[in-house]
Amino acid sequence: MTLIEKKIERRKIWEKMKALNDKALAEKRDLSAEEQAQWTAMETDVDKLGKEVEADEARMLKAKAIEDSFRTTTTEPIKPEPVATEPGDPRNTPEYRKALRDYFVRGEHSQEQRALQVDQDTAGGYLVPQTFVNEMITLMRNKFVIRSLARAFSIPRGSNLMAPTMDSELGDLTFTAELLTGSVDTTKPFGKRLLIPHPMARVAKISKTLVASPAMDVEGIVKESLAYKAGAVEENAFLNGSGSNEPLGVFVAPTGFGITTSRDVSTGNTTTEIKCDGLIEAKYTLDDGYWPNARWIFHRDAVKQIRKLKDGEGQYIWRPGISSDGGDQILDIPVRNSQYTPNTFTTGLYVGILGDFSRYWIADALGTTIQTLAELYALTNENGYIIRKEVDGMPVIEEAFVRVKLA
């Protein structure tokens, strides 16, 4: 099925689920065992199609990014990528493999290797096939939400970002006489936000022999993995960071800046569950001027709870998305998932947030750099890769956010 067909099919299944529930409500009874089995099967299909839609959209974005990277102004021909050896290739013979193994085992570096490598079975060769394929088996990765919604600024390394803010409105005008000026406004609505990018780094090592394999871009995979790990650390900090030598997260309630406890809403929720009334309270605590750009962010465990919630008429408050730019919604506001959102359902803990995340600012110090160390680990036949990044972030207007909290 195409992407649109999958979205339409997902919506059709959801309508069947809704009809099944409406029938039980009209007859003032619970779902029968047979109906419950149908409901569970359809819910599984809805979830499966939802994941496929997300994967298709991510793949389309990835393909577009790759295509854009191929655009060049040079007239030089593009060199073909190396391919894996075919069964008839002379390099795919037992003699060649034995000679290559003997060279790597007893050649320039005879000491025992402890890192992953293909030249010695006991040190990792059993993990690598004799004939490479043009793909590495990788893990399915979670998506990062905050950077895609926040406002990011690139600044020179060693500098900081200071922005003036309007923290509150001016005081109201007062009626007065023609020759008088009224009372003096004692409010101080203007302030500032200071972001200082904090450094983070990581070193990874990989066998030179594996990197040199003509069948796949192992070096590129390593660099992509490092960049992913940097994104994961960022996402966690943007949500839960303390603000001390790291970004200030939206789920941290400091005093004087960030999102204070005045933006917490627990009314309507229980000590262990999010309730429909609690979500309604959260939405209407947020000024309606922020609604057009607002997003809910929950952990998937919270979403699982919310999908089962109904309003006073017995209708599900969850709306599965069908348009390419709509997505799933709660109370007409789009929903995003992040695995780093708090998901411990206990008294007084945060379990989600609603907000206009364009009011979360990120300061990047000239982006991410990845440095290859080709000689430092030469004695162990490895390349080193250092990823460095400097970043800071914080919510700049607290009234743009409302945290969902358990009672």
Secondary structure, DSSP 4 states (H G I P E B T S, - for coil): --HHHHHHHHHHHHHHHHHHHHHHHHTTSPPPHHHHHHHHHHHHHHHHHHHHHHHHHHHHHHHHHHHHHH--S--SPPPPPP-PPPTTSGGGSHHHHHHHHHHHHHSS--SPP-S--SS-GGGTGGGS-SS--S-----------HHHHSEEEEE-TT--EEEEEE-SPPPPP----TT---PPP----EEEEEE-PEEEEEEEEEEHHHHT-TTS-HHHHHHHHHHHHHHHHHHHHHHH-BSSSSPBPTT---SSSS--GGGEE-TT--SS---HHHHHHHHHHS-GGGGGGEEEEE-HHHHHHHTT-B-TTS-BSEE---STTT--EETTEEEEE-TTS-----TT-EEEEEEEGGGEEEEEES--EEEEESSTTGGGTEEEEEEEEEEEEEES-GGGEEEEE--
